[in-house]
């Protein structure tokens, strides 16, 4: 894998998940099919809410949150009434729930946001929140936790868990770790810094001034072996 692929700037090797609009690495399809079959046998239906995400899409999310065009949530999932005026404070507020462009694991094509499709009420728009995880999706996440703990999850693991890094825990986010290893190894932080220097990214000064700390707190803690 190349550094550009790790940043979501190269899409070679991505394939569609059958029956969805989402893409992943080809090596993820078989394991996802296996995990989906196990879920069906347990009475659940894995529904993918997000998978591969390009650098440009993550950049759009970042810039819109930084300018108030998208909802910005605090650590408790409550929307900010007003955007923080200090750029570094605003940057870290965005990072609670949204990754830096180029620093999102969704760029890898090995990551999925999943819910139990059978538990979604008609007309309901899934938001991927802790409230949903403790509510309608609780039985599904309890089942998924048992599969991961027993090494029966076809290589999928949760990476955003309590006590690791500064990103809020995300029970809905699973990573196919065997497929992610090469992308993690190819990730070159200094190459990403150069991308930022040439990109129209909001809060650029705050990002570059705190770059090493951002890599330490929001990227590398989620790499295998880090």
C-alpha positions in Angstrom: 0.0 0.0 0.0 1.1 3.6 -0.6 1.2 6.6 1.6 -1.4 8.3 -0.7 -3.8 5.4 -0.2 -3.4 5.8 3.6 -4.5 9.4 3.2 -7.5 8.7 1.0 -5.8 10.2 -2.0 -5.6 7.0 -4.0 -8.5 4.6 -4.6 -6.9 1.7 -6.4 -8.0 -1.7 -5.0 -11.4 -0.5 -3.7 -14.6 -2.5 -4.5 -18.3 -2.0 -3.8 -19.9 -3.8 -0.9 -22.7 -5.7 -2.7 -26.1 -4.1 -2.3 -24.7 -0.8 -1.0 -23.2 2.4 -2.2 -20.1 1.9 -0.1 -16.6 0.7 -1.0 -13.9 -1.2 0.9 -10.6 -3.1 0.1 -11.3 -6.3 -1.7 -9.7 -8.2 1.2 -12.5 -7.0 3.5 -15.4 -8.4 1.5 -15.0 -12.0 2.5 -14.6 -11.3 6.3 -17.6 -8.9 6.2 -19.7 -11.6 4.5 -18.7 -14.1 7.3 -19.5 -11.6 10.1 -22.8 -10.8 8.5 -23.8 -14.5 8.3 -22.9 -14.9 12.0 -25.0 -11.8 12.8 -28.0 -13.3 10.9 -27.7 -16.5 12.8 -27.9 -14.5 16.0 -31.0 -12.6 14.8 -29.3 -9.4 13.6 -28.7 -7.8 10.3 -25.4 -5.8 9.8 -26.1 -2.6 8.0 -23.2 -0.5 6.8 -23.6 3.2 7.4 -20.1 4.3 6.2 -17.0 2.7 4.8 -14.2 4.2 2.6 -14.1 7.9 2.7 -11.8 10.0 0.4 -9.6 12.8 1.6 -11.8 15.3 -0.2 -14.9 14.1 1.5 -13.2 14.2 5.0 -11.9 17.7 4.1 -15.5 18.8 3.3 -16.7 17.5 6.7 -13.9 19.2 8.5 -14.3 22.6 6.8 -18.0 22.6 7.3 -17.8 21.8 11.0 -15.1 24.5 11.4 -17.4 27.1 9.8 -20.6 26.0 11.6 -22.3 24.5 8.5 -22.4 21.1 10.1 -23.4 20.4 13.7 -20.5 20.4 16.2 -20.9 18.2 19.3 -19.2 18.3 22.7 -17.8 15.3 24.5 -21.3 14.4 25.8 -22.8 14.5 22.3 -24.6 17.9 22.9 -24.4 20.5 20.1 -22.4 23.6 20.8 -24.6 26.7 20.9 -21.7 28.8 19.5 -18.5 27.8 17.9 -15.4 28.3 20.1 -13.5 31.4 19.0 -10.1 30.1 19.7 -8.8 28.1 16.8 -7.0 25.4 18.8 -10.1 24.9 21.0 -12.3 24.6 18.0 -9.9 22.2 16.3 -9.9 19.9 19.3 -13.7 20.1 19.6 -14.0 18.9 16.0 -11.6 16.1 16.7 -13.8 14.6 19.5 -16.0 13.1 16.8 -14.4 13.8 13.4 -10.9 12.8 12.2 -8.4 15.1 10.5 -8.5 14.8 6.7 -5.7 12.4 5.9 -5.8 11.1 9.4 -9.1 9.2 9.2 -9.0 5.4 9.4 -11.9 5.5 6.9 -9.4 6.5 4.2 -8.0 2.9 4.5 -11.0 1.2 3.1 -10.8 -1.3 5.9 -13.1 0.5 8.4 -16.9 0.2 8.7 -19.6 2.0 10.7 -22.2 -0.7 11.3 -25.6 -1.0 13.0 -28.3 -3.6 13.3 -30.6 -2.9 10.3 -33.5 -4.9 11.9 -33.6 -2.5 14.9 -33.9 0.7 12.8 -37.5 2.1 13.0 -39.1 2.9 9.7 -38.2 6.4 8.6 -35.5 6.8 11.3 -32.2 8.4 10.2 -29.3 6.7 12.0 -26.9 9.3 13.6 -24.2 6.9 15.1 -24.4 8.1 18.7 -23.8 6.6 22.1 -27.5 7.1 22.8 -28.3 4.7 20.0 -25.7 2.2 21.1 -27.3 2.2 24.6 -30.8 2.1 23.1 -32.0 0.4 20.0 -28.6 -1.1 19.1 -27.6 -2.3 22.5 -28.3 -6.0 21.9 -26.4 -5.9 18.7 -23.4 -4.2 20.3 -23.4 -6.7 23.2 -23.4 -9.5 20.7 -20.6 -7.9 18.6 -18.5 -7.3 21.8 -18.7 -11.1 22.6 -17.6 -12.0 19.0 -14.6 -9.7 19.3 -13.6 -10.9 22.7 -13.9 -14.5 21.7 -11.9 -13.9 18.4 -14.9 -14.9 16.4 -15.4 -11.6 14.6 -13.6 -12.6 11.3 -10.7 -10.2 12.0 -12.8 -7.2 12.9 -12.1 -5.2 16.0 -13.1 -2.0 17.6 -10.3 0.6 17.6 -11.9 3.6 19.2 -12.3 2.3 22.7 -12.0 3.9 26.2 -8.5 4.6 27.4 -6.9 4.7 23.9 -6.1 8.1 22.4 -8.3 11.2 22.6 -11.1 10.3 20.1 -14.4 9.5 21.8 -15.3 5.8 21.9 -17.3 4.6 18.9 -18.9 1.2 19.3 -20.2 1.3 15.7 -16.8 1.6 14.2 -15.1 -1.7 13.3 -11.7 -2.3 11.6 -10.6 -5.3 9.7 -7.2 -5.2 11.3 -5.5 -7.8 9.0 -6.3 -5.6 6.0 -5.4 -2.3 7.8 -1.8 -3.3 8.8 -0.2 -2.4 5.5 -1.9 1.0 5.4 -0.8 1.7 9.0 2.8 0.9 8.0 2.7 3.1 5.0 1.4 6.1 6.9 4.0 8.9 6.7 3.1 11.8 9.0 5.6 14.2 7.3 4.1 13.5 3.9 0.7 14.4 5.4 2.1 17.6 6.8 3.1 18.6 3.3 -0.4 17.8 2.0 -1.8 20.2 4.6 0.6 23.0 3.6 -0.8 22.8 0.1 -4.5 22.3 1.0 -7.2 24.8 1.7 -8.0 23.3 5.1 -9.8 25.2 7.9 -7.7 25.9 11.0 -4.5 25.2 9.1 -2.3 27.3 11.5 -3.6 25.4 14.5 -3.1 22.1 12.8 0.4 22.8 11.7 1.4 24.3 15.1 0.2 21.2 16.9 0.9 18.7 14.3 3.1 16.3 16.2 0.7 16.3 19.2 -2.2 15.6 16.9 -0.5 12.6 15.4 0.4 11.3 18.9 -3.1 11.8 20.3 -5.5 11.2 17.4 -3.8 8.9 14.8 -1.0 6.7 16.2 -2.8 5.4 19.3 -5.2 3.4 17.0 -2.4 1.7 15.0 -1.6 -1.9 15.8 1.3 -2.2 18.1 1.4 1.5 19.0 
